[in-house]
Amino acid sequence: MSGGADREARAAWSALVEPGDEVAGALVSTCGAAPALAWVDAALAAGRPDWSWLHARAGETGDPTRRRVTAALRRWAVRRPHVHAGRDREAAARTGARVVVPGDAEWPRGLDDLGAAAPFALWVRGEAPRADRSVALVGARACTPYGERVALDLAVDLARQGWQVVSGGAYGVDAAAHRGALVGEGRTLVVLAGGVDRAYPVGNARLLEEVVHSGGALVSEVPPGAVPTRSRFLQRNRLIAATSRATVVVEAAWRSGAASTAHHAARLLRPVGAVPGPVTSAASAGCHRLLRDGVATCVTDAAEVVELAGDVGSGLHAPDAGAREPQDELGPLARRVLDAVPRRGARSTHDVAVRAGTTAGEARDMLGLLELDGLVRRGAAGWVVAEEDERTRG
């Protein structure tokens, strides 16, 4: 649990600087939130920073570092007189929100992977975010009925399996993802670009309230009353990626904020998935670009999303999971040998090896294993693929 002074200072930092300010992040990480804020206040009051204090704590403070910090101080000086952490906490309390900081049990530890760009605090309204089983579903605001339906279906299935669905609360894919989680009687996390007391977009106000009342949460790194801006929307995307085990882009145009979230996830070494759409649809061009560039893996249902997130064996299966064949589990060499065995007629071990491109010994060993698995049988004329009824009897 973080101390009171640290919590107060982090709340102040969240109002003082814009999201993603790495100069402030590095200063707080190196010196501590409260000492760093006191140093900034002293520098602003004196009209010049105490470089010796900073050097004693941060080490190297050469000209490039000093230039960056000096420029940052000029930015912060404009806003500092208007920052009142106590007032922000009172405003949060009126809406049932609270401040969560690193060290709290509720803090999503994935945010720490952002390094100097990590938020100083989260303003949370609702239940604590669930970081261990969270998947982000993101996409275009101006989505098609296809994108909306896919997002809804994915969210329903994920929620029913105990996964928290994370998204940005916007129109389109975001809203469909949150609604799907609610339909699936699961939890959903809305990461906002403005204050948690400010419904944005206004048309989703009822949806956001339902999220809170159903056990989900609204979170933001800026304090109550903060206005969502374009830059804050872009920075918000890094939080969506960092709080999730995997990020899936459901539908996105060539230039899309959802692609920004995907790239944030990739930089954090989080798995990225993309849902393919019609090749003629401009609304899916961004997904296809992510797939073509190797940033994302193709996903088409909730089972593949769960596999992407690294929770294999969770009990969520694709609709046709019962139709899996025994050969689906074979390694590359065994599969090549099996492919060389005919379904009609028969083939000698030598001929199987020739067709499979293996040595005779490799073919002989693999055929023996395949026979034990009931996938092939040896007759007087050679090897043949076992019929379905033979495998069943075996």
GIPE-V187041 format. One record per residue. N is the residue number from 0. RES is the residue in one small letter. OMEGA is omega in radians with two decimals (none if undefined). Layout:
n: [N N]
res: [RES RES]
omega: [OMEGA OMEGA]
This chain:
n: [0 1 2 3 4 5 6 7 8 9 10 11 12 13 14 15 16 17 18 19 20 21 22 23 24 25 26 27 28 29 30 31 32 33 34 35 36 37 38 39 40 41 42 43 44 45 46 47 48 49 50 51 52 53 54 55 56 57 58 59 60 61 62 63 64 65 66 67 68 69 70 71 72 73 74 75 76 77 78 79 80 81 82 83 84 85 86 87 88 89 90 91 92 93 94 95 96 97 98 99 100 101 102 103 104 105 106 107 108 109 110 111 112 113 114 115 116 117 118 119 120 121 122 123 124 125 126 127 128 129 130 131 132 133 134 135 136 137 138 139 140 141 142 143 144 145 146 147 148 149 150 151 152 153 154 155 156 157 158 159 160 161 162 163 164 165 166 167 168 169 170 171 172 173 174 175 176 177 178 179 180 181 182 183 184 185 186 187 188 189 190 191 192 193 194 195 196 197 198 199 200 201 202 203 204 205 206 207 208 209 210 211 212 213 214 215 216 217 218 219 220 221 222 223 224 225 226 227 228 229 230 231 232 233 234 235 236 237 238 239 240 241 242 243 244 245 246 247 248 249 250 251 252 253 254 255 256 257 258 259 260 261 262 263 264 265 266 267 268 269 270 271 272 273 274 275 276 277 278 279 280 281 282 283 284 285 286 287 288 289 290 291 292 293 294 295 296 297 298 299 300 301 302 303 304 305 306 307 308 309 310 311 312 313 314 315 316 317 318 319 320 321 322 323 324 325 326 327 328 329 330 331 332 333 334 335 336 337 338 339 340 341 342 343 344 345 346 347 348 349 350 351 352 353 354 355 356 357 358 359 360 361 362 363 364 365 366 367 368 369 370 371 372 373 374 375 376 377 378 379 380 381 382 383 384 385 386 387 388 389 390 391 392 393]
res: [m s g g a d r e a r a a w s a l v e p g d e v a g a l v s t c g a a p a l a w v d a a l a a g r p d w s w l h a r a g e t g d p t r r r v t a a l r r w a v r r p h v h a g r d r e a a a r t g a r v v v p g d a e w p r g l d d l g a a a p f a l w v r g e a p r a d r s v a l v g a r a c t p y g e r v a l d l a v d l a r q g w q v v s g g a y g v d a a a h r g a l v g e g r t l v v l a g g v d r a y p v g n a r l l e e v v h s g g a l v s e v p p g a v p t r s r f l q r n r l i a a t s r a t v v v e a a w r s g a a s t a h h a a r l l r p v g a v p g p v t s a a s a g c h r l l r d g v a t c v t d a a e v v e l a g d v g s g l h a p d a g a r e p q d e l g p l a r r v l d a v p r r g a r s t h d v a v r a g t t a g e a r d m l g l l e l d g l v r r g a a g w v v a e e d e r t r g]
omega: [-3.11 3.13 -3.10 -3.13 3.12 -3.14 3.14 -3.13 3.13 3.06 3.12 3.11 -3.12 3.10 -3.04 -3.03 3.09 3.13 3.09 3.12 -3.04 3.05 3.10 -3.14 3.13 3.13 3.14 -3.14 -3.08 -2.98 -3.02 -3.04 -3.08 3.09 -3.14 3.13 3.10 3.11 3.10 -3.14 3.13 3.14 3.13 -3.14 -3.10 -3.10 3.09 -3.11 3.05 -3.06 -3.13 3.10 -3.11 -3.13 -3.13 -3.09 -3.06 -3.11 -3.04 3.07 -3.14 -3.06 3.13 3.13 -3.13 3.12 -3.14 -3.13 3.12 3.10 3.12 3.13 3.10 3.10 -3.05 -3.10 -3.11 -3.03 -3.00 -3.13 -3.07 -3.10 3.11 -3.07 3.12 3.11 3.12 3.13 3.08 3.10 3.11 -3.11 -3.13 3.12 3.14 -3.14 -3.12 3.12 3.07 -3.09 3.08 -3.08 3.06 3.11 -3.11 -3.05 3.08 -3.03 3.09 3.13 -3.13 3.13 3.12 3.10 -3.10 3.12 3.13 3.11 3.12 -3.12 2.99 2.99 -2.97 3.02 -3.10 -3.12 3.13 3.07 3.12 -3.01 -3.02 3.14 -3.12 3.07 3.11 3.01 -3.06 -3.13 -3.01 2.99 3.14 -3.08 3.08 3.03 3.10 -3.12 3.13 -3.12 -3.14 3.13 3.13 -3.10 3.11 -3.10 3.12 -3.09 3.12 -3.13 -3.13 3.11 3.04 3.10 3.03 -3.14 -3.12 3.05 -2.96 3.06 -3.11 3.02 3.03 -3.05 -3.13 -3.10 3.12 3.13 3.12 3.13 3.13 3.11 3.12 3.10 3.13 3.12 3.10 -3.12 3.10 -3.10 3.12 3.12 -3.01 3.07 3.09 -3.12 -3.12 3.08 -3.04 3.12 3.09 -0.05 -3.08 -3.14 3.11 -3.08 -3.12 3.11 -3.13 3.09 3.13 3.09 -3.12 -3.08 -3.13 3.12 3.07 -3.09 2.93 3.12 3.08 3.06 3.07 -3.01 3.10 -3.12 -3.13 -3.09 3.06 3.10 -3.11 -3.13 3.12 3.05 -3.13 3.12 3.10 -3.09 -3.13 3.11 3.10 -3.13 -3.04 -3.13 -3.04 3.06 3.13 3.11 3.13 3.06 -3.04 3.13 -3.11 3.07 -3.07 3.07 -3.03 3.04 3.12 3.08 3.07 3.10 3.13 -3.13 3.03 -3.14 -3.13 3.11 3.10 -3.11 3.01 3.10 3.13 3.07 3.07 3.12 3.13 3.07 3.08 -3.12 3.12 -3.06 3.08 -3.12 3.12 -3.08 3.13 3.09 -3.13 3.11 3.11 3.13 -3.11 -3.11 3.11 3.12 -3.02 3.02 3.13 3.05 -3.10 3.12 -3.07 3.12 3.13 3.08 3.12 3.10 3.11 -3.10 3.06 3.13 -3.13 3.11 -3.11 -3.13 3.12 -3.06 3.05 -3.11 -3.10 -3.07 -3.13 -3.11 -3.14 -3.12 3.11 -3.10 3.10 -3.09 -3.08 3.02 -3.07 -3.10 3.13 -3.14 3.13 3.14 3.13 3.14 -3.12 -3.14 -3.08 3.04 3.08 -3.06 -3.13 -3.10 3.14 3.11 3.13 -3.13 3.09 3.14 -3.14 -3.10 -3.11 -3.11 3.13 2.99 3.11 3.14 3.11 3.13 -3.13 -3.13 -3.12 3.12 3.09 3.12 3.13 3.09 3.10 3.13 3.12 -3.10 3.09 3.05 -3.11 3.10 -3.11 -3.08 -3.13 -3.04 3.11 3.11 3.13 3.09 -3.09 -3.11 3.09 3.14 -3.14 3.12 -3.13 none]
